[in-house]
Amino acid sequence: MTITTVGGGLGQWVSIISRLERGHIRNDDLAATYRQWLTDQLKGEAPTAPGSWVP
């Protein structure tokens, strides 16, 4: 899965996701949403993030 897919699915800029992944920023709410979104993707469920989209 690309970072572009994740950013789109979460309604976040790719740069924000990248900085979060690399530990350059801390955002506990976004991290929790990101974890849940990834879990949902593995289960084949629809994204749960507000403003998310399905390509």
N, C-alpha and C positions, 0 to 999 in steps of 0.2 A: 504494500500500500504506500502510495506516495504522500509526502507531506502536503501536497496540493489537495489531495483527496481529503485528508484529515482537516485541513484548514477550511475547506468548503463545507464539510460535514458539520463542523463546529461553528461555522459562521465567524471564523477568526482569520486574521491575516496570517499568511504562511510564516512571516518573520516572527510573529508572536509565538507560534507553535515551535518554531526552531529554537528560539531563545529559551522557552520553557523546557524543552527537551535537553538542552545543553546546560541547564542550571544557571543561566544568566539572569533569569527573573524568577520570582516566586509568586505563584498565584494558586493557592490551595483549591479554590473553587473551580478554576479552569482545569487543574490537574485531575480533580475528582470527576469532572464532566468528561474529560478526555479518556480516563480509564473506563468509565461506564460506556462511553461511545465505542471504544475498541472492543469491549466485552460483547456489546450488542452486535457489532459487526461479525464477530466470531460465531455468534449464535444465529446469524442470519436475520436478525431483527432490524426493524427500521431504526434510524438514528433517533436519539432522544433529546438532543440538544435543541434549545430554542432557536428558531431560524435556520435549522438544518435543512438540507436538501438531499434528494436522492438522484444521482446522475442517471 
